[in-house]
Amino acid sequence: MNRTVAVRFAFGIVGETRREAHLATAPGTGIPAAWLTFCGEEIPAHQAEVSEKPAGMPCVRCLASATRSISR
């Protein structure tokens, strides 16, 4: 079953202002080569920090996208 996870660039990959916590759908098995977030950002798996729980400053565009899909 797919689930939503928080994904952001790992420490040192980008500046702190770009380390927003994006939302992405985790595949049922394995790790994708790149995480495609709800807002359209692609984060390569080898540069990603993934969390099952919210962590860090949220991406407003991802939150808005998630809200739209819930209200349908």
MMTF fields as JSON, N, C-alpha, C and O atoms, coordinates in Angstrom:
{
  "mmtfVersion": "1.0.0",
  "mmtfProducer": "UNKNOWN",
  "numBonds": 287,
  "numAtoms": 288,
  "numGroups": 72,
  "numChains": 1,
  "numModels": 1,
  "chainsPerModel": [1],
  "groupsPerChain": [72],
  "chainIdList": ["A"],
  "bondAtomList": [4, 2, 8, 6, 12, 10, 16, 14, 20, 18, 24, 22, 28, 26, 32, 30, 36, 34, 40, 38, 44, 42, 48, 46, 52, 50, 56, 54, 60, 58, 64, 62, 68, 66, 72, 70, 76, 74, 80, 78, 84, 82, 88, 86, 92, 90, 96, 94, 100, 98, 104, 102, 108, 106, 112, 110, 116, 114, 120, 118, 124, 122, 128, 126, 132, 130, 136, 134, 140, 138, 144, 142, 148, 146, 152, 150, 156, 154, 160, 158, 164, 162, 168, 166, 172, 170, 176, 174, 180, 178, 184, 182, 188, 186, 192, 190, 196, 194, 200, 198, 204, 202, 208, 206, 212, 210, 216, 214, 220, 218, 224, 222, 228, 226, 232, 230, 236, 234, 240, 238, 244, 242, 248, 246, 252, 250, 256, 254, 260, 258, 264, 262, 268, 266, 272, 270, 276, 274, 280, 278, 284, 282],
  "bondOrderList": [1, 1, 1, 1, 1, 1, 1, 1, 1, 1, 1, 1, 1, 1, 1, 1, 1, 1, 1, 1, 1, 1, 1, 1, 1, 1, 1, 1, 1, 1, 1, 1, 1, 1, 1, 1, 1, 1, 1, 1, 1, 1, 1, 1, 1, 1, 1, 1, 1, 1, 1, 1, 1, 1, 1, 1, 1, 1, 1, 1, 1, 1, 1, 1, 1, 1, 1, 1, 1, 1, 1],
  "groupList": [{"groupName": "MET", "atomNameList": ["N", "CA", "C", "O"], "elementList": ["N", "C", "C", "O"], "formalChargeList": [0, 0, 0, 0], "bondAtomList": [1, 0, 2, 1, 3, 2], "bondOrderList": [1, 1, 2], "singleLetterCode": "M", "chemCompType": "L-PEPTIDE LINKING"}, {"groupName": "ASN", "atomNameList": ["N", "CA", "C", "O"], "elementList": ["N", "C", "C", "O"], "formalChargeList": [0, 0, 0, 0], "bondAtomList": [1, 0, 2, 1, 3, 2], "bondOrderList": [1, 1, 2], "singleLetterCode": "N", "chemCompType": "L-PEPTIDE LINKING"}, {"groupName": "ARG", "atomNameList": ["N", "CA", "C", "O"], "elementList": ["N", "C", "C", "O"], "formalChargeList": [0, 0, 0, 0], "bondAtomList": [1, 0, 2, 1, 3, 2], "bondOrderList": [1, 1, 2], "singleLetterCode": "R", "chemCompType": "L-PEPTIDE LINKING"}, {"groupName": "THR", "atomNameList": ["N", "CA", "C", "O"], "elementList": ["N", "C", "C", "O"], "formalChargeList": [0, 0, 0, 0], "bondAtomList": [1, 0, 2, 1, 3, 2], "bondOrderList": [1, 1, 2], "singleLetterCode": "T", "chemCompType": "L-PEPTIDE LINKING"}, {"groupName": "VAL", "atomNameList": ["N", "CA", "C", "O"], "elementList": ["N", "C", "C", "O"], "formalChargeList": [0, 0, 0, 0], "bondAtomList": [1, 0, 2, 1, 3, 2], "bondOrderList": [1, 1, 2], "singleLetterCode": "V", "chemCompType": "L-PEPTIDE LINKING"}, {"groupName": "ALA", "atomNameList": ["N", "CA", "C", "O"], "elementList": ["N", "C", "C", "O"], "formalChargeList": [0, 0, 0, 0], "bondAtomList": [1, 0, 2, 1, 3, 2], "bondOrderList": [1, 1, 2], "singleLetterCode": "A", "chemCompType": "L-PEPTIDE LINKING"}, {"groupName": "PHE", "atomNameList": ["N", "CA", "C", "O"], "elementList": ["N", "C", "C", "O"], "formalChargeList": [0, 0, 0, 0], "bondAtomList": [1, 0, 2, 1, 3, 2], "bondOrderList": [1, 1, 2], "singleLetterCode": "F", "chemCompType": "L-PEPTIDE LINKING"}, {"groupName": "GLY", "atomNameList": ["N", "CA", "C", "O"], "elementList": ["N", "C", "C", "O"], "formalChargeList": [0, 0, 0, 0], "bondAtomList": [1, 0, 2, 1, 3, 2], "bondOrderList": [1, 1, 2], "singleLetterCode": "G", "chemCompType": "PEPTIDE LINKING"}, {"groupName": "ILE", "atomNameList": ["N", "CA", "C", "O"], "elementList": ["N", "C", "C", "O"], "formalChargeList": [0, 0, 0, 0], "bondAtomList": [1, 0, 2, 1, 3, 2], "bondOrderList": [1, 1, 2], "singleLetterCode": "I", "chemCompType": "L-PEPTIDE LINKING"}, {"groupName": "GLU", "atomNameList": ["N", "CA", "C", "O"], "elementList": ["N", "C", "C", "O"], "formalChargeList": [0, 0, 0, 0], "bondAtomList": [1, 0, 2, 1, 3, 2], "bondOrderList": [1, 1, 2], "singleLetterCode": "E", "chemCompType": "L-PEPTIDE LINKING"}, {"groupName": "HIS", "atomNameList": ["N", "CA", "C", "O"], "elementList": ["N", "C", "C", "O"], "formalChargeList": [0, 0, 0, 0], "bondAtomList": [1, 0, 2, 1, 3, 2], "bondOrderList": [1, 1, 2], "singleLetterCode": "H", "chemCompType": "L-PEPTIDE LINKING"}, {"groupName": "LEU", "atomNameList": ["N", "CA", "C", "O"], "elementList": ["N", "C", "C", "O"], "formalChargeList": [0, 0, 0, 0], "bondAtomList": [1, 0, 2, 1, 3, 2], "bondOrderList": [1, 1, 2], "singleLetterCode": "L", "chemCompType": "L-PEPTIDE LINKING"}, {"groupName": "PRO", "atomNameList": ["N", "CA", "C", "O"], "elementList": ["N", "C", "C", "O"], "formalChargeList": [0, 0, 0, 0], "bondAtomList": [1, 0, 2, 1, 3, 2], "bondOrderList": [1, 1, 2], "singleLetterCode": "P", "chemCompType": "L-PEPTIDE LINKING"}, {"groupName": "TRP", "atomNameList": ["N", "CA", "C", "O"], "elementList": ["N", "C", "C", "O"], "formalChargeList": [0, 0, 0, 0], "bondAtomList": [1, 0, 2, 1, 3, 2], "bondOrderList": [1, 1, 2], "singleLetterCode": "W", "chemCompType": "L-PEPTIDE LINKING"}, {"groupName": "CYS", "atomNameList": ["N", "CA", "C", "O"], "elementList": ["N", "C", "C", "O"], "formalChargeList": [0, 0, 0, 0], "bondAtomList": [1, 0, 2, 1, 3, 2], "bondOrderList": [1, 1, 2], "singleLetterCode": "C", "chemCompType": "L-PEPTIDE LINKING"}, {"groupName": "GLN", "atomNameList": ["N", "CA", "C", "O"], "elementList": ["N", "C", "C", "O"], "formalChargeList": [0, 0, 0, 0], "bondAtomList": [1, 0, 2, 1, 3, 2], "bondOrderList": [1, 1, 2], "singleLetterCode": "Q", "chemCompType": "L-PEPTIDE LINKING"}, {"groupName": "SER", "atomNameList": ["N", "CA", "C", "O"], "elementList": ["N", "C", "C", "O"], "formalChargeList": [0, 0, 0, 0], "bondAtomList": [1, 0, 2, 1, 3, 2], "bondOrderList": [1, 1, 2], "singleLetterCode": "S", "chemCompType": "L-PEPTIDE LINKING"}, {"groupName": "LYS", "atomNameList": ["N", "CA", "C", "O"], "elementList": ["N", "C", "C", "O"], "formalChargeList": [0, 0, 0, 0], "bondAtomList": [1, 0, 2, 1, 3, 2], "bondOrderList": [1, 1, 2], "singleLetterCode": "K", "chemCompType": "L-PEPTIDE LINKING"}],
  "groupTypeList": [0, 1, 2, 3, 4, 5, 4, 2, 6, 5, 6, 7, 8, 4, 7, 9, 3, 2, 2, 9, 5, 10, 11, 5, 3, 5, 12, 7, 3, 7, 8, 12, 5, 5, 13, 11, 3, 6, 14, 7, 9, 9, 8, 12, 5, 10, 15, 5, 9, 4, 16, 9, 17, 12, 5, 7, 0, 12, 14, 4, 2, 14, 11, 5, 16, 5, 3, 2, 16, 8, 16, 2],
  "groupIdList": [1, 2, 3, 4, 5, 6, 7, 8, 9, 10, 11, 12, 13, 14, 15, 16, 17, 18, 19, 20, 21, 22, 23, 24, 25, 26, 27, 28, 29, 30, 31, 32, 33, 34, 35, 36, 37, 38, 39, 40, 41, 42, 43, 44, 45, 46, 47, 48, 49, 50, 51, 52, 53, 54, 55, 56, 57, 58, 59, 60, 61, 62, 63, 64, 65, 66, 67, 68, 69, 70, 71, 72],
  "secStructList": [7, 7, 3, 3, 3, 3, 3, 3, 3, 7, 5, 6, 6, 5, 7, 4, 4, 4, 7, 7, 5, 3, 3, 3, 3, 3, 7, 1, 1, 1, 7, 7, 1, 3, 3, 3, 5, 6, 6, 1, 7, 3, 3, 3, 4, 4, 4, 3, 3, 3, 3, 1, 1, 7, 7, 1, 1, 5, 7, 2, 2, 2, 2, 2, 2, 2, 2, 2, 2, 2, 7, 7],
  "xCoordList": [0.832, 0.0, 0.877, 1.845, 0.557, 1.315, 0.974, -0.136, 1.946, 1.734, 2.441, 3.336, 2.04, 2.655, 3.774, 3.606, 4.918, 6.072, 6.571, 6.272, 7.334, 7.994, 9.388, 10.118, 9.745, 11.048, 11.679, 11.016, 12.944, 13.668, 15.109, 15.58, 15.798, 17.21, 17.976, 17.69, 18.936, 19.762, 20.623, 20.884, 21.053, 21.901, 23.157, 23.801, 23.501, 24.711, 24.54, 25.44, 23.405, 23.174, 22.756, 23.25, 21.847, 21.367, 21.386, 21.567, 21.202, 21.126, 19.898, 18.936, 19.936, 18.84, 17.489, 16.465, 17.458, 16.176, 15.522, 14.319, 16.284, 15.721, 15.412, 14.994, 15.612, 15.374, 13.945, 13.722, 12.997, 11.595, 11.222, 11.779, 10.273, 9.761, 8.633, 7.541, 8.913, 7.933, 7.169, 7.619, 6.024, 5.243, 5.377, 5.352, 5.519, 5.636, 4.968, 4.803, 4.594, 4.008, 5.118, 5.846, 5.233, 6.234, 5.675, 4.508, 6.492, 6.019, 5.787, 6.293, 5.031, 4.754, 6.017, 6.117, 6.988, 8.251, 9.403, 9.234, 10.557, 11.76, 11.801, 10.917, 12.849, 13.068, 13.197, 13.951, 12.471, 12.568, 13.93, 14.611, 14.321, 15.576, 15.498, 16.499, 14.309, 14.068, 12.66, 11.737, 12.508, 11.203, 10.524, 11.074, 9.344, 8.555, 7.545, 6.658, 7.691, 6.851, 5.528, 5.367, 4.584, 3.26, 3.324, 2.451, 4.355, 4.47, 5.252, 5.369, 5.789, 6.515, 8.026, 8.721, 8.552, 10.005, 10.491, 9.829, 11.636, 12.257, 13.488, 14.386, 13.526, 14.666, 15.302, 14.678, 16.549, 17.217, 17.31, 17.601, 17.065, 17.043, 18.351, 18.33, 19.485, 20.77, 21.026, 21.99, 20.17, 20.293, 19.136, 19.021, 18.284, 17.052, 17.139, 17.848, 16.394, 16.156, 14.652, 13.858, 14.253, 12.84, 12.367, 13.074, 11.159, 10.594, 9.138, 8.391, 8.742, 7.345, 6.477, 5.259, 7.108, 6.393, 6.815, 7.882, 5.987, 6.379, 7.701, 7.931, 8.556, 9.843, 10.278, 10.325, 10.592, 11.082, 9.982, 8.792, 10.418, 9.507, 8.739, 9.357, 7.4, 6.629, 6.609, 6.673, 6.52, 6.342, 4.854, 4.011, 4.541, 3.148, 2.47, 1.293, 3.203, 2.606, 2.244, 1.206, 3.073, 2.747, 1.52, 0.649, 1.452, 0.299, -0.981, -2.01, -0.922, -2.103, -2.53, -3.722, -1.57, -1.872, -2.494, -3.442, -1.966, -2.504, -3.923, -4.783, -4.172, -5.503, -6.509, -7.639, -6.117, -7.018, -7.392, -8.546, -6.433, -6.732, -7.61, -8.372, -7.523, -8.35, -9.795, -10.722, -9.988, -11.336, -12.137, -13.307, -11.553, -12.273, -13.129, -13.798],
  "yCoordList": [-1.185, 0.0, 1.248, 1.319, 2.212, 3.454, 4.334, 4.288, 5.127, 6.049, 7.359, 7.412, 8.405, 9.714, 9.886, 9.586, 10.373, 10.621, 12.044, 12.672, 12.534, 13.835, 13.591, 12.717, 14.368, 14.219, 15.599, 16.558, 15.695, 16.954, 16.631, 15.509, 17.637, 17.449, 17.235, 17.883, 16.337, 16.058, 17.273, 18.123, 17.339, 18.43, 18.529, 17.519, 19.737, 19.978, 19.901, 20.302, 19.394, 19.286, 20.635, 21.058, 21.299, 22.628, 23.528, 23.046, 24.823, 25.754, 25.47, 24.86, 25.911, 25.64, 26.144, 25.526, 27.241, 27.771, 26.865, 26.975, 25.972, 25.03, 23.667, 22.755, 23.518, 22.215, 22.092, 21.597, 22.537, 22.398, 20.918, 20.097, 20.596, 19.227, 19.087, 19.624, 18.363, 18.125, 16.849, 16.025, 16.69, 15.463, 14.651, 15.198, 13.348, 12.446, 11.122, 10.779, 10.398, 9.075, 8.036, 7.936, 7.269, 6.203, 4.985, 4.64, 4.333, 3.126, 2.001, 2.04, 1.018, -0.122, -0.858, -1.34, -0.945, -1.618, -0.825, -0.135, -0.922, -0.29, 1.216, 1.821, 1.797, 3.241, 3.723, 3.139, 4.78, 5.272, 5.917, 6.329, 6.006, 6.68, 8.159, 8.769, 8.729, 10.122, 10.221, 9.56, 11.044, 11.282, 12.407, 13.504, 12.156, 13.194, 13.688, 12.947, 14.946, 15.487, 16.0, 16.165, 16.251, 16.719, 18.043, 18.326, 18.864, 20.163, 20.065, 21.055, 18.88, 18.689, 18.694, 18.449, 18.966, 18.939, 17.495, 16.585, 17.285, 15.957, 15.973, 16.795, 15.063, 14.971, 13.597, 12.581, 13.555, 12.264, 11.496, 12.081, 10.208, 9.391, 9.488, 9.501, 9.554, 9.603, 10.957, 11.101, 11.955, 13.273, 13.552, 14.656, 12.56, 12.771, 12.294, 11.345, 12.985, 12.602, 12.337, 13.233, 11.135, 10.741, 10.475, 9.861, 10.947, 10.761, 10.327, 10.831, 9.402, 8.961, 10.025, 10.037, 10.915, 11.96, 13.321, 13.445, 14.34, 15.687, 16.096, 15.836, 16.734, 17.184, 18.426, 18.415, 19.488, 20.698, 21.606, 21.363, 22.657, 23.65, 23.02, 22.531, 23.02, 22.371, 23.174, 24.403, 22.479, 23.102, 23.434, 22.538, 24.704, 25.145, 24.585, 24.229, 24.506, 23.959, 22.486, 22.05, 21.72, 20.311, 20.196, 19.359, 21.037, 21.005, 21.342, 20.698, 22.351, 22.739, 21.601, 21.33, 20.944, 19.825, 18.667, 18.039, 18.385, 17.305, 17.636, 16.755, 18.873, 19.301, 19.153, 18.722, 19.502, 19.36, 17.9, 17.596, 17.0, 15.584, 14.991, 14.061, 15.499, 15.008, 15.461, 14.704, 16.688, 17.251, 16.734, 17.089, 15.916, 15.384, 14.214, 13.65],
  "zCoordList": [0.0, 0.0, 0.0, 0.756, -0.821, -0.877, 0.324, 0.853, 0.736, 1.85, 1.551, 0.707, 2.239, 2.051, 3.07, 4.252, 2.597, 3.463, 3.237, 2.221, 4.201, 4.064, 3.491, 3.958, 2.481, 1.823, 1.697, 1.302, 2.029, 1.826, 1.463, 1.653, 0.938, 0.627, 1.929, 2.936, 1.907, 3.08, 3.417, 2.566, 4.664, 5.131, 4.266, 3.982, 3.852, 3.079, 1.569, 0.832, 1.09, -0.356, -0.928, -1.973, -0.237, -0.645, 0.585, 1.704, 0.386, 1.508, 2.367, 1.902, 3.613, 4.551, 4.057, 4.351, 3.319, 2.844, 1.811, 1.577, 1.189, 0.202, 0.804, 0.09, 2.099, 2.741, 3.262, 4.366, 2.478, 2.853, 2.903, 2.174, 3.773, 3.844, 2.828, 3.013, 1.763, 0.704, 1.017, 1.814, 0.392, 0.524, -0.756, -1.858, -0.597, -1.747, -1.4, -0.229, -2.421, -2.223, -2.281, -3.269, -1.209, -1.169, -1.892, -1.71, -2.706, -3.388, -2.384, -1.263, -2.794, -1.921, -1.505, -0.376, -2.421, -2.116, -2.714, -3.719, -2.102, -2.632, -2.459, -1.853, -3.006, -2.959, -4.397, -5.174, -4.766, -6.14, -6.404, -5.464, -7.648, -8.009, -7.656, -7.28, -7.778, -7.404, -6.836, -7.313, -5.823, -5.222, -5.981, -6.08, -6.514, -7.172, -6.147, -5.724, -5.753, -4.69, -5.237, -6.446, -4.338, -4.73, -5.485, -6.305, -5.218, -5.9, -7.206, -7.929, -7.518, -8.769, -8.646, -9.632, -7.468, -7.241, -7.326, -6.826, -7.952, -7.992, -7.11, -7.293, -6.153, -5.243, -5.435, -5.133, -5.939, -6.134, -4.81, -3.766, -4.86, -3.641, -2.858, -1.627, -3.552, -2.845, -2.182, -1.429, -2.455, -1.822, -0.865, -0.332, -0.649, 0.112, 1.551, 1.886, 2.374, 3.758, 3.828, 3.54, 4.203, 4.183, 5.606, 6.405, 5.908, 7.237, 7.136, 6.298, 7.983, 8.044, 8.711, 8.536, 9.474, 10.212, 9.668, 9.067, 9.874, 9.434, 10.088, 11.269, 9.304, 9.816, 9.054, 7.824, 9.767, 9.119, 8.596, 8.797, 7.921, 7.352, 6.194, 5.249, 6.245, 5.178, 3.882, 3.899, 2.781, 1.468, 1.331, 1.347, 1.198, 1.116, -0.133, -0.091, -1.239, -2.47, -2.307, -2.806, -1.623, -1.37, -0.467, -0.702, 0.564, 1.465, 0.718, 0.922, -0.148, -0.927, -1.849, -1.995, -2.462, -3.354, -2.578, -3.05, -1.399, -0.571, -0.128, -0.099, 0.211, 0.641, -0.486, -0.253, -1.699, -2.849, -3.072, -3.373, -2.929, -3.174, -2.075, -2.34, -0.867, 0.239, 0.072, 0.358, -0.39, -0.47, -1.658, -1.798, -2.509, -3.684, -3.327, -4.193]
}
